[in-house]
């Protein structure tokens, strides 16, 4: 989904049909809250339904949701979608959901974020939480097929958007890697690159050269030229090798989100690297850059996130605090490159790094469930992989990336959608 065309929403089915496309999957046991800016949909938040339903627990849950939603400073309303399988068979779905919805109403009213509407959605039925008119909302509800058959859902599918299964399903997980075995020519290239460059990772000049190659690869992919094992084995082997060095791995993701200057200066702050000018990189940067950008003219490496030379620390970038808005096209390109560097069921540091960084990217986009699935894959690929463990702790605390919580910086995916 790359089009920036504005979508018009005319009925509840349109909003409910839009949510799975926005998240990438049909939610399960979830609350989805979307802020409203007049008649415009704003930031989207998805969280698990609370496991504890005592009045005190629901007040705490509502306060937590309010803290996330007030980050959208332009918002003046909220719509809620509660995805649940409980209570449809015996007709108690509304009674079960209303205490949580009422707690949210009270909490959000305190900050002038009125709940404009709320819907309950199950596998087979959906209904308004507030409607008691049997002619409008018959028991147990309206067919869920009306959501999937809505005009907006059909339009999104026609434009190429696809809705995958929930990460909880354990099947059809997001595509994090290539299918099939690792190409032998890639393995050979990786071994050769490892012998040449892993021993020189403390060279500051080597770091800058590694980042130069990655930058040109991302520019190439941004322009629609993906890497192919058949023709790019040397390049893929090189990129895989660089992911084995945590300092290079972190520099790559900071460069993608915040620019070259932040990656280089932030790395220098850790004092890992030598400024010895005599320590030249043990590879031909120019040759790799030409290979990386063969399909497109080389792009100029950005000095900062916005072209004004701003420099940010690694911590601020990795926590989604700075820059104000990351370079989403370059981050998206990084996501695609990472998914192409390893294969399904692969284990080891390369796979763990690729899955972990994809988890970080999806967390930055606001998809906590998919991020968790990515990080779980990283843990399987390399038990005890430290960055995956740290990010799991962040997710476990319920933290929402600042970029995802602010309309001006959130990854918009395809477009904004007015009601």
JOLINSUL-V97725 format. One record per pair of residues at least 12 apart in sequence whose ideal C-beta (glycine too) atoms are under 8 Angstrom apart, sorted by the first residue. I is the first residue (numbers start at 0). J is the second residue. Records with the same first field share a line. If there is no record, write none. Layout:
# JOLINSUL-V97725
I: J + J
This chain:
# JOLINSUL-V97725
0: 20 + 155 + 158 + 159 + 160 + 412 + 413
1: 413
2: 158 + 413 + 414
3: 413 + 414
4: 158 + 413 + 414
5: 414 + 415 + 416 + 417
6: 151 + 154 + 155 + 414 + 416 + 417
7: 151 + 416 + 417
8: 40 + 151 + 416 + 417 + 418
9: 150 + 418
10: 149
11: 116 + 118 + 127
12: 145 + 146 + 149 + 151 + 152
13: 149 + 150 + 151 + 152
14: 33 + 40 + 78 + 80 + 418
15: 80 + 118 + 120 + 125 + 146 + 149
16: 146 + 147 + 149 + 151 + 152 + 155
17: 40 + 151 + 152 + 155 + 416
18: 31 + 33 + 43 + 80
19: 162
20: 152 + 155 + 160 + 162 + 412 + 413
21: 43 + 412
22: 43 + 45 + 366
23: 162 + 163 + 173 + 366 + 369
24: 162 + 163 + 164 + 165 + 166 + 368 + 369
25: 82 + 162 + 164 + 165
26: 45 + 80 + 82 + 165
27: 82 + 84 + 165 + 167 + 168
28: 47 + 48 + 82 + 83 + 84 + 167
29: 45 + 46 + 47 + 48 + 81 + 82
30: 45 + 46 + 47 + 48 + 64 + 79 + 80 + 81 + 82 + 99
31: 43 + 44 + 45 + 79 + 80 + 81 + 82
32: 44 + 46 + 64 + 67 + 68 + 77 + 78 + 79 + 80 + 103
33: 77 + 78 + 80
34: 68 + 71 + 74 + 76 + 77 + 112 + 406
35: 74 + 75 + 76 + 77 + 78 + 115 + 418
36: 71 + 73 + 74 + 75 + 406
37: 75
38: 417 + 418
39: 415 + 416 + 417 + 418
40: 415 + 416 + 417 + 418
41: 71 + 73 + 74 + 406
42: 68 + 70 + 71 + 74 + 365 + 403 + 404 + 405 + 406 + 409
43: 365 + 409
44: 64 + 67 + 68 + 365 + 399 + 404
45: 365 + 366 + 367 + 368
46: 64 + 367 + 397
48: 81 + 82 + 83 + 99
49: 99
52: 98 + 99
54: 98 + 102
57: 98 + 99 + 102
58: 102 + 106
60: 99 + 102
61: 99 + 102 + 103 + 105 + 106 + 107
62: 106
63: 397
64: 103 + 106 + 107
65: 103 + 106 + 107 + 109 + 110 + 112
67: 399 + 404
68: 107 + 112
69: 110 + 112
70: 401 + 404 + 405
71: 404 + 405 + 406
73: 406
74: 112 + 406
75: 111 + 112 + 113
76: 112 + 113 + 114 + 115
77: 107 + 112 + 113 + 114 + 115
78: 114 + 115 + 116 + 117 + 118
79: 100 + 103 + 114 + 116 + 117 + 118 + 128
80: 117 + 118 + 120
81: 96 + 99 + 100 + 117 + 118 + 119 + 120 + 128
82: 120 + 121
83: 95 + 96 + 119 + 120 + 121
84: 121 + 122
87: 121 + 123 + 124 + 139 + 140
88: 139
90: 138 + 139
92: 119 + 121 + 126 + 139 + 140
93: 119 + 126 + 128
96: 119 + 128
97: 128
100: 114 + 117 + 128
116: 129
117: 129
119: 140
120: 143 + 146
121: 140 + 143
122: 143
123: 142 + 143
124: 139 + 140 + 141 + 142 + 143
125: 140 + 141 + 143 + 145 + 146
126: 139 + 140 + 141
155: 413
158: 413
160: 413
165: 368
166: 368 + 369 + 371 + 372
167: 368
172: 372 + 376
173: 357 + 361 + 369 + 372 + 373
174: 338
175: 337 + 338 + 341 + 353 + 354 + 357 + 373 + 376
176: 338 + 339 + 340 + 341 + 342 + 343 + 345 + 350 + 353 + 354
177: 228 + 338 + 339 + 341 + 342 + 343
178: 342 + 343
179: 342 + 343
180: 342
181: 341 + 342 + 345
182: 228 + 229 + 232 + 235
184: 228 + 232 + 236
185: 228 + 232 + 235 + 236 + 239
186: 236
187: 232 + 236
188: 232 + 233 + 235 + 236 + 237
189: 235 + 236 + 237 + 239 + 240 + 349
190: 236
191: 236
192: 236 + 237 + 239 + 240 + 282
193: 240 + 243
195: 281 + 282
196: 209 + 240 + 241 + 280 + 281 + 282
197: 240 + 243 + 244
199: 278 + 280 + 281
200: 244 + 246 + 247
201: 271 + 272 + 273
202: 272 + 273 + 275 + 278 + 280
203: 266 + 267 + 272 + 273 + 274 + 275 + 278
204: 276 + 278 + 279 + 280
205: 278 + 280 + 281
206: 246 + 247 + 250 + 263 + 266 + 272
207: 263
208: 280 + 282 + 284
209: 241 + 247 + 250 + 251 + 280
210: 250 + 251 + 254 + 259 + 262 + 263 + 300
211: 284 + 288 + 300
212: 234 + 237 + 238 + 284 + 287 + 288 + 291
213: 238 + 241 + 251 + 254 + 255
214: 254 + 259 + 298 + 300
215: 287 + 288 + 291 + 292 + 297 + 298
216: 234 + 238 + 291 + 336
217: 255 + 329 + 332 + 333 + 336
218: 291 + 292 + 295 + 297 + 298 + 332
219: 291 + 292 + 293 + 294 + 295
220: 332 + 335 + 336
221: 298 + 328 + 329 + 331 + 332
222: 294 + 295
224: 293 + 294 + 295
225: 335 + 339
226: 336 + 339 + 340
231: 290
233: 287 + 290
234: 287 + 290 + 291
235: 339 + 340
237: 282 + 287
238: 336 + 340
239: 340 + 341 + 349
242: 340 + 348 + 349 + 352 + 353
243: 348 + 349 + 352
245: 385 + 386
246: 266 + 269 + 271 + 272
248: 352 + 356 + 386
249: 266 + 313 + 317 + 386
250: 262 + 263 + 265 + 266
251: 333 + 356
252: 316 + 317 + 333 + 356 + 359
253: 265 + 311 + 313 + 316 + 317
255: 325 + 326 + 329 + 330 + 332 + 333
256: 304 + 316 + 322 + 325 + 326 + 329 + 330 + 363
257: 303 + 304 + 309 + 311 + 316 + 321 + 322 + 325 + 326
258: 301 + 302 + 303 + 304 + 309 + 310 + 322 + 326
259: 300 + 301 + 302
260: 302 + 303 + 308 + 309 + 310
261: 303 + 304 + 309 + 310 + 311 + 312 + 313 + 316
264: 310
265: 310 + 311 + 312 + 313 + 316
266: 313
268: 312 + 313
269: 313
301: 326
303: 322
304: 321 + 322 + 323 + 324 + 325 + 326
305: 322 + 323 + 324
309: 322
317: 359
318: 393 + 400 + 401
319: 362 + 363 + 400 + 401 + 402 + 403
320: 401
323: 407 + 408
324: 402 + 407 + 408
325: 363 + 402 + 408
327: 410
330: 360 + 363 + 410
333: 356 + 360
334: 357 + 360
337: 353 + 356 + 357
338: 353 + 357
340: 353
341: 353 + 354
345: 380
346: 379 + 380 + 381
347: 380 + 381
348: 381 + 384
350: 376 + 377 + 380 + 381
351: 377 + 378 + 380 + 381 + 384 + 387
352: 377 + 384 + 386
354: 373 + 374 + 376 + 377 + 380 + 387
355: 373 + 374 + 377 + 384 + 386 + 387 + 390
357: 373
358: 370 + 371 + 372 + 373 + 374 + 377 + 387 + 390
359: 390
361: 373
362: 390 + 393 + 394 + 400 + 403
363: 400 + 402 + 403 + 410
364: 400 + 403 + 409 + 410 + 412
365: 399 + 400 + 403 + 404 + 409 + 410
367: 394 + 399
370: 390 + 394
371: 391 + 394
374: 387 + 390 + 391 + 394
378: 391
